[in-house]
Amino acid sequence: MTSSKGRDQGSWDLLFIHANLACMTDAKYTTIKNGALAVSGDKIAWIGRTDELNKEISDLADQVIDCRGKWILPGFVDCHTHLIWAGSRSTEFEMRLAGKTYEQIASQGGGIFSTVNAVRKASQTQLFDTAAKRVQYFLTQGITCVEIKSGYGLDLKNELKMLAVARRLGRELPVHVEPTFLGAHALPPEFSGRSDDYVDLVTETMLPCVKDQNIATAVDVFCETIAFSKDQTRTLFSKARDLGFRVKLHAEQLSDNKGAQLASEFEALSCDHLEYLSLDGVRAMARKNVVAVLLPGAFYMLKETQTPPIDLLRQYGVPMALATDLNPGTSPVFSMAPVINMGCLLFGMTCEEAVARATINGAKALGLDSKKGSLEIGKDADLVVWDIDSPADLAYLIGRAPVNMVAVSGKIEYKAKSC
């Protein structure tokens, strides 16, 4: 539980007063009414009630912000995105609405390989410029930490190009970026019928280069009937672990491929999608505390009907997170608020569960829960001031994300025009 202990009052850089705090400790609202939160440097230094402040407020901090009853929550942690891409697939969306199958769309130049071709043709500067706009918009929606995957290059040069863009985004924009290497996202056309050869390329060439350049914090694989087998995934994970990478997995989206058990064997940070997750998979994830990252945006856009086994995940205490899965093909979702809403309405979550899964559990899915995802003394001062009546409004309000102010690492990085 959050306490008022911390750095002595009077030596702070930033102080929020008269706020309602939803701290999200223990994955719950843990509210403090008429609260105050102080920042020193890039960390949260003090939390308590405004009436507990024992000095004149003007003497307490360099900058004081009166929230006038607004809510402060930790910044959203979007723990699964494919945010870097070139080109558009809106025509493909229209084709799906007209009844075209994935195979028919692919035969007409659509599908993931249209994005791969566009990414390969784009310069690093072009990719950065378009991705930067997406990250800047994320900030206005209260997202302060984002995982960004590669996976649209599918060769050494272009995978490294994507990861270099992700690294630059994290350096130049006021959002924390976790880059993930997803070279095993799909089998590139030039390796058609030779998937083992491509796995060898990823394992023996791409992974060591990614490690040498220090441009990814984790390795992901798409383990599915249309992508890479369990044995191929094991090969990739073994090499990734030997190189010191953390791993995560696209698993059980289209079928039960036993990916969750494999990911648990390698103590993965997370398994993501999980519509076809089995009881055995749930048990394996529970044993190794693997986070279940659920992606209702893709579920919604693809008009799926098989939902992840939420009740089983609850029963076995598997931590669950929500993410946008932002990508051009199956989840063009640019805000966490509609994801929280879909988590409630499509996957049967409570409002409190959904908000926790977009904050503290999202941080857990990235291995960052000791630093991010909740309002606690000593954690990164990544927080959002919301003009809402209660935290449930983040799930309830559709098409409106009433962000008043966003701080990242203790600095105010965004203010709504009404501020």
Secondary structure, 3 states (H helix, E strand, C coil): CCCCCCCCCCCEEEEEEEEEEECCHHHCCCEEEEEEEEEECCEEEEEEEHHHCCCCHHHCEEEEEECCCCEEEECEEECCCCCCCCCCCHHHHHHHHCCCCHHHHHHCCCCHHHHHHHHHHCCHHHHHHHHHHHHHHHHHCCEEEEEEECCCCCCHHHHHHHHHHHHHHHHHCCCEEEEEEEEECCCCHHHCCCHHHHHHHHHHHHHHHHHHHCCCCEEEEEECCCCECHHHHHHHHHHHHHCCCEEEEEECCCCCCCHHHHHHHCCCCEEEECCCCCHHHHHHHHHHCCEEEECHHHHHHCCCCCCCCHHHHHHCCCCEEECCCCECCCECCCCHHHHHHHHHHCCCCCHHHHHHHCCHHHHHHCCCCCCCCCCCCCCECCEEEECCCCCCHHHHCCCCCCEEEEEECCEEEEECCCC
